[in-house]
Amino acid sequence: MIDSDVFVQALQDVGVNFFTGVPDSILGGVIAELMIRGVYIPAVREDEAVGMAAGAYMAGKVPAVLMQNSGLGTCLNTLMSLNLIYRQPCLLIVSWRGQGGSDAPEHRVMGEVMPQLLDTVRIPHRTLTEKTAVEDVRWVADTLRKTQVPVVLILTKGVVKGLQP
């Protein structure tokens, strides 16, 4: 398991310097660490967070938006009509709720289709693993720089330390 502070530091080390999003239990440890560092601005909705990230990008920041995959559905139009069209990169750190059919029933459908959905809307994505974490974070930074579009780093339960042990 990757400690939340190590994960956040890795993101900051590759230049990510603006963090916003909507809380989720899988992302709780990461959000807590960002709050300790004073670099997290909470949002009410995921599409609002994507808009805030777009503004941060225009102000010279490298933004990240944290959300669960159901929130990805909420902000797809914003991503496609703003970020993709106008080449505004941002890192989307998305928790994979409903992966493998487990989790609450409301997460089942998005959990099943998320990778295919991201492929369909042409948003590059990768799933973080403990074994490949350094490569995964480096891939995020390189892909953001090269493509100038949103990039998704998918977090599964238990890969990055949450609030509860």
Contact map, one row per residue, 1 for C-alpha under 8 A:
111000000000000000000000000000000000000000000000000000000000000000000000000000000000000000000000000000000000000000000000000000000100000000000000000000000000011110000
111101100000000000000000000000000000000000000000000000000000000000000000000000000000000000000000000000000000000000000000000000000100000000000000000000000000001110000
111111100000000000000000000000000000000000000000000000000000000000000000000000000000000000000000000000000000000000000000000000000000000000000000000000000000000110000
011111110000000000000000000011001000000000000000000000000000000000000000000000000000000000000000000000000000000000000000000000000000000000000000000000000000000111000
001111111000000000000000000001001000000000000000000000000000000000000000000000000000000000000000000000000000000000000000000000000000000000000000000000000000000000000
011111111100000000000000000000000000000000000000000000000000000000000000000000000000000000000000000000000000000000000000000000000000000000000000000000000000000000000
011111111110000000000000000001000000000000000000000000000000000000000000000000000000000000000000000000000000000000000000000000000000000000000000000000000000000100000
000111111111000000000000000001001100000000000000000000000000000000000000000000000000000000000000000000000000000000000000000000000000000000000000000000000000000000000
000011111111100000000000000000000000000000000000000000000000000000000000000000000000000000000000000000000000000000000000000000000000000000000000000000000000000000000
000001111111110000000000000000000000000000000000000000000000000000000000000000000000000000000000000000000000000000000000000000000000010010000000000000000000000000000
000000111111111100000000000000000000000000000000000000000000000000000000000000000000000000000000000000000000000000000000000000000000000010000000000000000000000000000
000000011111111110000000000000000000000000000000000000000000000000000000000000000000000000000000000000000000000000000000000000000000000000000000000000000000000000000
000000001111111100000000000000000000000000000000000000000000000000000000000000000000000000000000000000000000000000000000000000000000000000000000000000000000000000000
000000000111111100000000000000000000000000000000000000000000000000000000000000000000000000000000000000000000000000000000000000000000000011001000000000000000000000000
000000000011111110000000000000000000000000000000000000000000010000000000000000000000000000000000000000000000000000000000000000000000000000001000000000000000000000000
000000000011111111100000000000000000000000000000000000000000111100000000000000000000000000000000000000000000000000000000000000000000000000000000000000000000000000000
000000000001001111100000000000000000001000000000000000000000111100000000000000000000000000000000000000000000000000000000000000000000000000000000000000000000000000000
000000000000000111110000000000000000001100000000000010010000111100000000000000000000000000000000000000000000000000000000000000000000000000000000000000000000000000000
000000000000000111111000000000000100001110000000000010000000001111000000000000000000000000000000000000000000000000000000000000000000000000000000000000000000000000000
000000000000000001111100000000000000000111100000100110000000001111000000000000000000000000000000000000000000000000000000000000000000000000000000000000000000000000000
000000000000000000111110000000000000000011111100100000000000000011100000000000000000000000000000000000000000000000000000000000000000000000000000000000000000000000000
000000000000000000011111000000000000000001111100100000000000000001110000000000000000000000000000000000000000000000000000000000000000000000000000000000000000000000000
000000000000000000001111101100100000000001000000000000000000000001110000000000000000000000000000000000000000000000000000000000000000000000000000000000000000000000000
000000000000000000000111111100000000000000000000000000000000000000110000000000000000000000000010000000000000000000000000000000000000000000000000000000000000000000000
000000000000000000000011111100000000000000000000000000000000000000000000000000000000000000000000000000000000000000000000000000000000000000000000000000000000000001100
000000000000000000000001111110000000000000000000000000000000000000000000000000000000000000000010000000000000000000000000000000000000000000000000000000000011110001000
000000000000000000000011111111100000000000000000000000000000000001100000000000000000000000000010000000000000000000000000000000000000000000000000000000000000000101000
000000000000000000000011111111110000000000000000000000000000000000000000000000000000000000000000000000000000000000000000000000000000000000000000000000000000000001100
000100000000000000000000011111111000000000000000000000000000000000000000000000000000000000000000000000000000000000000000000000000000000000000000000000000000000111100
000110110000000000000000001111111100000000000000000000000000000000000000000000000000000000000000000000000000000000000000000000000000000000000000000000000000000111000
000000000000000000000010001111111110000100000000000000000000000000000000000000000000000000000000000000000000000000000000000000000000000000000000000000000000000000000
000000000000000000000000000111111111000000000000000000000000000000000000000000000000000000000000000000000000000000000000000000000000000000000000000000000000000000100
000110010000000000000000000011111111100000000000000000000000000000000000000000000000000000000000000000000000000000000000000000000000000000000000000000000000000000000
000000010000000000100000000001111111111100000000000000000000000000000000000000000000000000000000000000000000000000000000000000000000000000000000000000000000000000000
000000000000000000000000000000111111111100000000000000000000000000000000000000000000000000000000000000000000000000000000000000000000000000000000000000000000000000000
000000000000000000000000000000011111111000000000000000000000000000000000000000000000000000000000000000000000000000000000000000000000000000000000000000000000000000000
000000000000000000000000000000001111111100000000000000000000000000000000000000000000000000000000000000000000000000000000000000000000000000000000000000000000000000000
000000000000000000000000000000000111111100000000000000000000000000000000000000000000000000000000000000000000000000000000000000000000000000000000000000000000000000000
000000000000000011100000000000000111111110000000000000000000000000000000000000000000000000000000000000000000000000000000000000000000000000000000000000000000000000000
000000000000000001110000000000100110111111000000000000000000000000000000000000000000000000000000000000000000000000000000000000000000000000000000000000000000000000000
000000000000000000111000000000000000001111100000000000000000000000000000000000000000000000000000000000000000000000000000000000000000000000000000000000000000000000000
000000000000000000011110000000000000000111110000100000000000000000000000000000000000000000000000000000000000000000000000000000000000000000000000000000000000000000000
000000000000000000011100000000000000000011111101100000000000000000000000000000000000000000000000000000000000000000000000000000000000000000000000000000000000000000000
000000000000000000001100000000000000000001111101100000000000000000000000000000000000000000000000000000000000000000000000000000000000000000000000000000000000000000000
000000000000000000001100000000000000000000111111100000000000000000000010010000000000000000000000000000000000000000000000000000000000000000000000000000000000000000000
000000000000000000001100000000000000000000111111110000000000000010100011011000000000000000000000000000000000000000000000000000000000000000000000000000000000000000000
000000000000000000000000000000000000000000001111111000000000000000000000011101000000000000000000000000000000000000000000000000000000000000000000000000000000000000000
000000000000000000000000000000000000000000111111111100000000000000000000000000000000000000000000000000000000000000000000000000000000000000000000000000000000000000000
000000000000000000011100000000000000000001111111111110000000000010000000000000000000000000000000000000000000000000000000000000000000000000000000000000000000000000000
000000000000000000000000000000000000000000000111111111000000000010000000001001100000000000000000000000000000000000000000000000000000000000000000000000000000000000000
000000000000000000000000000000000000000000000011111111100000000000000000000001000000000000000000000000000000000000000000000000000000000000000000000000000000000000000
000000000000000000010000000000000000000000000001111111110000000000000000000000000000000000000000000000000000000000000000000000000000000000000000000000000000000000000
000000000000000001110000000000000000000000000000111111111000001110000000000000000000000001000000000000000000000000000000000000000000000000000000000000000000000000000
000000000000000000000000000000000000000000000000011111111100001000000000000000000010000111000000000000000000000000000000000000000000000000000000000000000000000000000
000000000000000000000000000000000000000000000000001111111110000000000000000000000000000000000000000000000000000000000000000000000000000000000000000000000000000000000
000000000000000001000000000000000000000000000000000111111111111000000000000000000000000000000000000000000000000000000000000000000000000000000000000000000000000000000
000000000000000000000000000000000000000000000000000011111111111000000000000000000000000111000000000000000000000000000000000000000000000000000000000000000000000000000
000000000000000000000000000000000000000000000000000001111111100000000000000000000000000000000000000000000000000000000000000000000000000000000000000000000000000000000
000000000000000000000000000000000000000000000000000000111111100000000000000000000000000000000000000000000000000000000000000000000000000000000000000000000000000000000
000000000000000000000000000000000000000000000000000000011111110000000000000000000000000000000000000000000000000000000000000000000000000000000000000000000000000000000
000000000000000111000000000000000000000000000000000000011111111000000000000000000000000000000000000000000000000000000000000000000000000000000000000000000000000000000
000000000000001111000000000000000000000000000000000000011001111100000000000000000000000011000000000000000000000000000000000000000000000000000000000000000000000000000
000000000000000111110000000000000000000000000000000011011000111110000000000000000000000011100000000000000000000000000000000000000000000000000000000000000000000000000
000000000000000111110000000000000000000000000000000010000000011111000000000000000000000001111000000000000000000000000000000000000000000000000000000000000000000000000
000000000000000000111000000000000000000000000100110010000000001111100000000000000000000001111000000000000000000000000000000000000000000000000000000000000000000000000
000000000000000000111110001000000000000000000000000000000000000111110000000000000000000000011100000000000000000000000000000000000000000000000000000000000000000000000
000000000000000000001111001000000000000000000100000000000000000011111111000000000000000000011110000000000000000000000000000000000000000000000000000000000000000000000
000000000000000000000111000000000000000000000000000000000000000001111111000000000000000000000111100000000000000000000000000000000000000000000000000000000000000000000
000000000000000000000000000000000000000000000000000000000000000000111111100000000000000000000111100000000000011001000000000000000000000000000000000000000000000000000
000000000000000000000000000000000000000000000000000000000000000000111111110000000000000000000000100000000010010000000000000000000000000000000000000000000000000000000
000000000000000000000000000000000000000000001100000000000000000000111111111000000000000000000000000000000000000000000000000000000000000000000000000000000000000000000
000000000000000000000000000000000000000000000100000000000000000000111111111100000000000000000100000000000000000000000000000000000000000000000000000000000000000000000
000000000000000000000000000000000000000000000000000000000000000000001111111100000000000000000000000000000000000000000000000000000000000000000000000000000000000000000
000000000000000000000000000000000000000000001110000000000000000000000111111110000000000000000000000000000000000000000000000000000000000000000000000000000000000000000
000000000000000000000000000000000000000000000110010000000000000000000011111111100000000000000000000000000000000000000000000000000000000000000000000000000000000000000
000000000000000000000000000000000000000000000010000000000000000000000001111111110000000000000000000000000000000000000000000000000000000000000000000000000000000000000
000000000000000000000000000000000000000000000000000000000000000000000000011111111000000000000000000000000000000000000000000000000000000000000000000000000000000000000
000000000000000000000000000000000000000000000010011000000000000000000000001111111110000000000000000000000000000000000000000000000000000000000000000000000000000000000
000000000000000000000000000000000000000000000000010000000000000000000000001111111111000000000000000000000000000000000000000000000000000000000000000001000000000000000
000000000000000000000000000000000000000000000000000000000000000000000000000111111111100000000000000000000000000000000000100000000000000000000000000000000000000000000
000000000000000000000000000000000000000000000000000000000000000000000000000011111111100000000000000000000000000000000000000000000000000000000000000000000000000000000
000000000000000000000000000000000000000000000000000000000000000000000000000001111111111100000000000000000000000000000000000000000000000000000000000000000000000000000
000000000000000000000000000000000000000000000000000001000000000000000000000001111111111110000000000000000000000000000000000000000000000000000000000011000000000000000
000000000000000000000000000000000000000000000000000000000000000000000000000000111111111110000000000000000000000000000000000000000000000000000000000011000000000000000
000000000000000000000000000000000000000000000000000000000000000000000000000000011111111100000000000000000000000000000000000000000000000000000000000000000000000000000
000000000000000000000000000000000000000000000000000000000000000000000000000000000111111100000000000000000000000000000000000000000000000000000000000000000000000000000
000000000000000000000000000000000000000000000000000000000000000000000000000000000111111110000000000000000000000000000000000000000000000000000000001110000000000000000
000000000000000000000000000000000000000000000000000001001000000000000000000000000111111111000000000000000000000000000000000000000000000000000000000111000000000000000
000000000000000000000000000000000000000000000000000001001000011000000000000000000011001111100000000000000000000000000000000000000000000000000001101111100000000000000
000000000000000000000000000000000000000000000000000011001000011110000000000000000000000111110000000000000000000000000000000000000000000000000001000011100000000000000
000000000000000000000000000000000000000000000000000000000000001110000000000000000000000011111000000000000000000000000000000000000000000000010001000001111000000000000
000000000000000000000000000000000000000000000000000000000000000111100000000000000000000001111100000000000000000000000000000000000000000000000000000001111000000000000
000000000000000000000000000000000000000000000000000000000000000111100000000000000000000000111110000000000000000000000000000000000000000000000000000000011110000000000
000000000000000000000000000000000000000000000000000000000000000001111001000000000000000000011111000000000000000000000000000000000000000000000000000000011110000000000
000000000000000000000001011000000000000000000000000000000000000000111000000000000000000000001111100000000000000000000000000000000000000000000000000000000111100000000
000000000000000000000000000000000000000000000000000000000000000000011000000000000000000000000111111000000000001000000000000000000000000000000000000000000111100000000
000000000000000000000000000000000000000000000000000000000000000000011100000000000000000000000011111000100011011000000000000000000000000000000000000000000001000000000
000000000000000000000000000000000000000000000000000000000000000000000000000000000000000000000001111111111011111100000000000000000000000000000000000000000000000000000
000000000000000000000000000000000000000000000000000000000000000000000000000000000000000000000001111111100001001100000000000000000000000000000000000000000001000000000
000000000000000000000000000000000000000000000000000000000000000000000000000000000000000000000000011111000000001100000000000000000000000000000000000000000000000000000
000000000000000000000000000000000000000000000000000000000000000000000000000000000000000000000000011111100001001100000000000000000000000000000000000000000000000000000
000000000000000000000000000000000000000000000000000000000000000000000000000000000000000000000000011111110001000000000000000000000000000000000000000000000000000000000
000000000000000000000000000000000000000000000000000000000000000000000000000000000000000000000000111011111011000000000000000000000000000000000000000000000000000000000
000000000000000000000000000000000000000000000000000000000000000000000000000000000000000000000000010001111111000000000000000000000000000000000000000000000000000000000
000000000000000000000000000000000000000000000000000000000000000000000000000000000000000000000000010000111111000000000000000000000000000000000000000000000000000000000
000000000000000000000000000000000000000000000000000000000000000000000000000000000000000000000000000000011111100000000000000000000000000000000000000000000000000000000
000000000000000000000000000000000000000000000000000000000000000000000100000000000000000000000000110000111111111000000000000000000000000000000000000000000000000000000
000000000000000000000000000000000000000000000000000000000000000000000000000000000000000000000000111011111111111100000000000000000000000000000000000000000000000000000
000000000000000000000000000000000000000000000000000000000000000000000000000000000000000000000000010000000111111110000000000000000000000000000000000000000000000000000
000000000000000000000000000000000000000000000000000000000000000000001100000000000000000000000000110000000011111111000000000000000000000000000000000000000000000000000
000000000000000000000000000000000000000000000000000000000000000000001000000000000000000000000001111110000011111111000000000000000000000000000000000000000000000000000
000000000000000000000000000000000000000000000000000000000000000000000000000000000000000000000000011110000001111111000000000000000000000000000000000000000000000000000
000000000000000000000000000000000000000000000000000000000000000000000000000000000000000000000000000000000000111111111000000000000000000000000000000000000000000000000
000000000000000000000000000000000000000000000000000000000000000000001000000000000000000000000000000000000000011111111100000000000000000000000000000000000000000000000
000000000000000000000000000000000000000000000000000000000000000000000000000000000000000000000000000000000000000011111110000010000000000000000000000000000000000000000
000000000000000000000000000000000000000000000000000000000000000000000000000000000000000000000000000000000000000011111111000000000000000000000000000000000000000000000
000000000000000000000000000000000000000000000000000000000000000000000000000000000000000000000000000000000000000011111111100000000000000000000000000000000000000000000
000000000000000000000000000000000000000000000000000000000000000000000000000000000000000000000000000000000000000001111111111110000000000000000000000000000000000000000
000000000000000000000000000000000000000000000000000000000000000000000000000000000000000000000000000000000000000000111111111100000000000000000000000000000000000000000
000000000000000000000000000000000000000000000000000000000000000000000000000000000000000000000000000000000000000000011111111000000000000000000000000000000000000000000
000000000000000000000000000000000000000000000000000000000000000000000000000000010000000000000000000000000000000000001111111000000000000000000000000000000000000000000
000000000000000000000000000000000000000000000000000000000000000000000000000000000000000000000000000000000000000000000111111100000000000000000000000000000000000000000
000000000000000000000000000000000000000000000000000000000000000000000000000000000000000000000000000000000000000000000111111110000000000000000000000011110000000000000
000000000000000000000000000000000000000000000000000000000000000000000000000000000000000000000000000000000000000000000110011111000000000000000010000001110000000000000
000000000000000000000000000000000000000000000000000000000000000000000000000000000000000000000000000000000000000000100100001111100000000000000000000000111100000000000
000000000000000000000000000000000000000000000000000000000000000000000000000000000000000000000000000000000000000000000000000111110000000100000000000000011100000000000
000000000000000000000000000000000000000000000000000000000000000000000000000000000000000000000000000000000000000000000000000011111000000100000000000000001111000000000
000000000000000000000000000000000000000000000000000000000000000000000000000000000000000000000000000000000000000000000000000001111101100100000000000000001111001000000
000000000000000000000000000000000000000000000000000000000000000000000000000000000000000000000000000000000000000000000000000000111111100100000000000000000010001000000
110000000000000000000000000000000000000000000000000000000000000000000000000000000000000000000000000000000000000000000000000000011111100000000000000000000000001100000
000000000000000000000000000000000000000000000000000000000000000000000000000000000000000000000000000000000000000000000000000000001111100000000000000000000000000000000
000000000000000000000000000000000000000000000000000000000000000000000000000000000000000000000000000000000000000000000000000000011111111100000000000000000000000000000
000000000000000000000000000000000000000000000000000000000000000000000000000000000000000000000000000000000000000000000000000000011111111110000000000000000000000000000
000000000100000000000000000000000000000000000000000000000000000000000000000000000000000000000000000000000000000000000000000000000001111111000000000000000000000000000
000000000000000000000000000000000000000000000000000000000000000000000000000000000000000000000000000000000000000000000000000000000001111111100000000000000000000000000
000000000000000000000000000000000000000000000000000000000000000000000000000000000000000000000000000000000000000000000000000001111001111111110000000000001000000000000
000000000110010000000000000000000000000000000000000000000000000000000000000000000000000000000000000000000000000000000000000000000000111111111000000000000000000000000
000000000000010000000000000000000000000000000000000000000000000000000000000000000000000000000000000000000000000000000000000000000000011111111100000000000000000000000
000000000000000000000000000000000000000000000000000000000000000000000000000000000000000000000000000000000000000000000000000000000000001111111110000000000000000000000
000000000000000000000000000000000000000000000000000000000000000000000000000000000000000000100000000000000000000000000000000000000000000111111111000000111000000000000
000000000000011000000000000000000000000000000000000000000000000000000000000000000000000000000000000000000000000000000000000000000000000011111111100000000000000000000
000000000000000000000000000000000000000000000000000000000000000000000000000000000000000000000000000000000000000000000000000000000000000001111111110000000000000000000
000000000000000000000000000000000000000000000000000000000000000000000000000000000000000000000000000000000000000000000000000100000000000000111111111100100000000000000
000000000000000000000000000000000000000000000000000000000000000000000000000000000000000011100000000000000000000000000000000000000000000000011111111111100000000000000
000000000000000000000000000000000000000000000000000000000000000000000000000000000000000010000000000000000000000000000000000000000000000000001111111100000000000000000
000000000000000000000000000000000000000000000000000000000000000000000000000000000000000000000000000000000000000000000000000000000000000000000111111100000000000000000
000000000000000000000000000000000000000000000000000000000000000000000000000000000000001010000000000000000000000000000000000000000000000000000011111110000000000000000
000000000000000000000000000000000000000000000000000000000000000000000000000000000000001110000000000000000000000000000000000000000000000000000011111111000000000000000
000000000000000000000000000000000000000000000000000000000000000000000000000000000011001111000000000000000000000000000000001000000000000000000001001111100000000000000
000000000000000000000000000000000000000000000000000000000000000000000000000000100011000111110000000000000000000000000000001100000000000000000001000111110000000000000
000000000000000000000000000000000000000000000000000000000000000000000000000000000000000011110000000000000000000000000000001110000000000000010011000011111000000000000
000000000000000000000000000000000000000000000000000000000000000000000000000000000000000000111100000000000000000000000000001111000000000000010000000001111100000000000
000000000000000000000000000000000000000000000000000000000000000000000000000000000000000000111100000000000000000000000000000011110000000100010000000000111110000000000
000000000000000000000000000000000000000000000000000000000000000000000000000000000000000000001111000000000000000000000000000011110000000000000000000000011111000000000
000000000000000000000000010000000000000000000000000000000000000000000000000000000000000000001111000000000000000000000000000000111000000000000000000000001111101100000
000000000000000000000000010000000000000000000000000000000000000000000000000000000000000000000011101000000000000000000000000000110000000000000000000000000111111000000
000000000000000000000000010000000000000000000000000000000000000000000000000000000000000000000011000000000000000000000000000000000000000000000000000000000011111100000
100000000000000000000000010000000000000000000000000000000000000000000000000000000000000000000000000000000000000000000000000000000000000000000000000000000001111111000
110000000000000000000000000000000000000000000000000000000000000000000000000000000000000000000000000000000000000000000000000000011100000000000000000000000011111110000
111100100000000000000000001011000000000000000000000000000000000000000000000000000000000000000000000000000000000000000000000000000100000000000000000000000010111111000
111100000000000000000000000011000000000000000000000000000000000000000000000000000000000000000000000000000000000000000000000000000000000000000000000000000000011111111
000100000000000000000000111111000000000000000000000000000000000000000000000000000000000000000000000000000000000000000000000000000000000000000000000000000000010111111
000000000000000000000000100110010000000000000000000000000000000000000000000000000000000000000000000000000000000000000000000000000000000000000000000000000000000011111
000000000000000000000000000000000000000000000000000000000000000000000000000000000000000000000000000000000000000000000000000000000000000000000000000000000000000011111
000000000000000000000000000000000000000000000000000000000000000000000000000000000000000000000000000000000000000000000000000000000000000000000000000000000000000011111
